[in-house]
Structure formats: C-alpha cells, structure tokens
Amino acid sequence: MQYDIILKKPKLTILIFTIITFFIALQAVNVTITSDIEVYVPAGQPSVDLLNKIRQDWPVDSLMIYLEANNITSVESLKEIDSMETALNPTNDESDQVVYTASIASLVKDTNANIPVIGRDEIPDSQKYVNFLLRFIPDEIKYKLITKDYRNGVIIVTTNKDADIDALLNQKVYPIVESTNNVKAFPTGMLTLYSETIKWIMDRVY
C-alpha cells in the first residue's frame, strides 16, 4: 500500500518530520515584523503617498498615554503630568526620538508663560491660579486633552518616523507610567498597539 513504509516504521517517520520541523523553525527565527502601517498597504496608494509627503514637514507618528485621576487639573496631577512629559522629551531636538508632547499640563504651562509680567513657564503652586489659567484655554482645545468631568486625560507623544518604538516604550514609557502617584497612566495609541500586538504574536510563534 501507499503508506506501508509509514506504518511499518513509525519512529523513522517521526524522526524525519522532527528534522523537517527543526529546519523550518530555524528559518522562522529570521522573520522580521515591522510596525509601520504603510508596509502593509500596497505601494503607490494615495493615502500612503500623502502620509509620506506630510511627514516631510510635520510629525504624524504618535502614541498616547491615557490618564486617570480624581482631578486631572489639580496642581499635584498637573505637576506629575509635566514631569512625565519632561522625562519623555528631555531635549529640544529629536535626539530622544520624541518631537513633542502635548497634554493639559503643557497647555497650562504655555498659558502661564504668556501672561504679561507675572507669567512663568511652569505649573503654578496655587490651585486658584491654575483654575484662572484654565479659563483662558478654549474649550475646543482643552477638551481634546481632558474629559469634561476632569477625571481623564491624555498625553500625546509625537515621535519621528525613524523612532525605535519598542525601545521608547521599554526604556521610557513603561517605566514612567509605572512610577506615577497622583495619576494612573496607561500607554495606548496606534504605535503602542502595533508594538504590543507584534510582541503578543511573536511570543506565541516562538
């Protein structure tokens, strides 16, 4: 019969298939998966061409840190968010892979810095003064970064196109969000999801 050799020598058959599987696994180790979404879209697509054109002048690659607190706009919360942003983006250039960050804390600082005479580029110590500054921030901008009940918010972290997202997450983002006291912080956003999805897949493949 056609399968007599398999039935007569099962140990040999198992050995052969084990060797074949071993060589396939060796090749699989060399597989590289990228988190760049344009890699998975057909070349020449208008949306990809437009994305790359925009990238020449503006950063569009970003991840987000979701925030929870009893009051995101309390002085304590704002100072902690500001510290997180400084740790994420300590330099004014792109050597840290981060182009800029945006949050309610950075809006408050910018507003404070633009107050004539007494303004300073910092989070004030006075809650009354913080509340005063918040009135100068238009709602259509403010509520893009916090919820209307002031209990949730986001830090938007914009990276350069060539940023090593895995390194940024593992060396900065994850340690930073785990060290907070006044706010709870959770990494999210498309770049974070790409990275964590790929890690989840690779952990199960290997």
N, C-alpha and C positions, 0 to 999 in steps of 0.2 A: 504493500500500500504506500501511498504518497508520504505519509507521516510516520512510517515504521521506524526510521532512524531516531526520531524524537522520542517515541515511546520506548524504544529499546535502551536508549542512553540518555535518560533524563538529566543526570549530573553533568554530562558534557554539554547538553543544551543550555542548562542554567549558567555554566561557566562562560559559554560563548556570549550569551546575552548580557552577562555581567560585564564582560570586557567591552562589549559594544557600548553599553550604558556609561561605562567609565570614560571612554574617549569622547562621547557626546557631552558629558558633564565638564570635561576639561575645556572644550570649546565654549561652553556656556559661560565660564568664568570670565571670558574676554568680552562678553556682551556689555556695551555701554548704553545707558539710557539717559537722555538729556531732558531737562525740564523746560526747555524753550518751546513754547507752544507753536511757533512758526515752523518748527521741524516737522510737525505732524500735519501741516496744511500743504497742499500741492503748491510747488514753486510757481511764481508768477501770479498768484491770486491777488486781486486788487487790494484786499484788506491787509495782506502781508506787506505788499509794496508800500502802502500808506503808512503802516506801522513803522517800517524801517526809515521812511522819509521823516516822519515825526521825530523819531529817535535822534536824528541828526541835530535837532535844535532843542528838544525837550525830553527830559527823562519820563518814561512811561512805565517802567518796571517797578512794581512796588509790592510790599507785604504790609500787613496790618497787625496791630496789637489791640485786641478788644479789652476794654477796661470796665470794671465793676467797682462801685463804691457807694457808701451811703449818700455822699455828696461829692461828685466829681470836681465841683468848683470850690470846695473848701481849700483853705490855704495849704493844709497838710497834703491833700491829694494833688493839688497843682504843683507843689514843690517836688513831690515824688515823681510825677509825670515828667517834669522838667529835668530831673536827674536821670531818668530813663533815656530821654532824648539826647542829653549830653553824652551819656555812655554809648549810645548807638552811633552818634555822629560827632565825635570829639574834635574834628578838624573842619576847616572851611573849604578844603579841597575834596577830591574824590578818592584820596589815598585809602580811606577807611571803607571804600565801596559804597558808601551812602552819600547820595547827592543832597538830600534834605529830609527833614521830618516835619510833620505838621500835627498839631493837637490843640486842644483848648488852652493848654498851658502856654504854648508858643504864641497863640493869639493874644492872651492876656499880657505876656511879656512885650510883644510888639506894640500893643495899645499903650501900655505903660511908658514905653520908650518914647512914644510920640506925644505924650502930654507935655506941653510947654513948661519950661523952667524946672519943675519938680520931677519930671518923668525920668525913670531909670529902666534899663534893660534887665529886669528881674521880676520875680514873683513877689509882690508886696507881703509884708508880715501881717498887715491889717486885713481882716475879712471884710470890713466895711469898704475899704478902698478897692478890694478885689470886686466886690459887688458893684461899686461905682464904675469900674473899668468895663465890666461885662455889659453895662448898658450901652457902651459905645460900639460894641460889636454887633453888626446887623444880624438879625435872626436867621436869615437865609444862609449866612456863613457859619454862625455859631452852631446851629442845629444840624450841620453836616458832620460835626465832630463830637457832639454830645446829644443825648436824648433830652426831651423837654422836661422830664422829671429830674434831670441832673444825676441820674444814678448810673448811667452807662456812657461810654465814650470810646474813641479810637485814637491810636497814634498811627498815622500813615508814614511808612518808611519807604522812601523812594530811592532805588538803587541804580547804579549804572548798568548798562546792558551786559557787561562782562563780569559782573559780580559773581563770586562763588557763593551761591545762596546757602549751600549746605554748611560751609564754613561760617558764614554770617549767622545762621541760625544756631549752630552748635557752640560757637565761641562767644557770641554776644546775646542774641535774642533770648534763647532758653535760659541761660544763667541770670539775665537781667529780670525776666518775668518771675523767676522763682525767688528773687530776693526782695520783693515788694512787701510793704507792711500796711500802708493805708489803702491801697487799691489792689484788687485782684486783676491779674493780667494774663491774657491768653493769646498766643500767636495764631494768626489766621491770614486770610487773603490768598490769592491765586498762587503766588510763588511758594508760600508755605505749604499749601495743599499739594502742589506738584511735587515738592520735595518729600513730603511725608507719605504721599501715595506711592512714589517710586521706592522709598525705603521699605514700605509695607510689602510691596510686590517682591523686591529683591530678597527680603528676609524669608519669604515663603518659597522662592525659587531655589535659594541656596540653603 
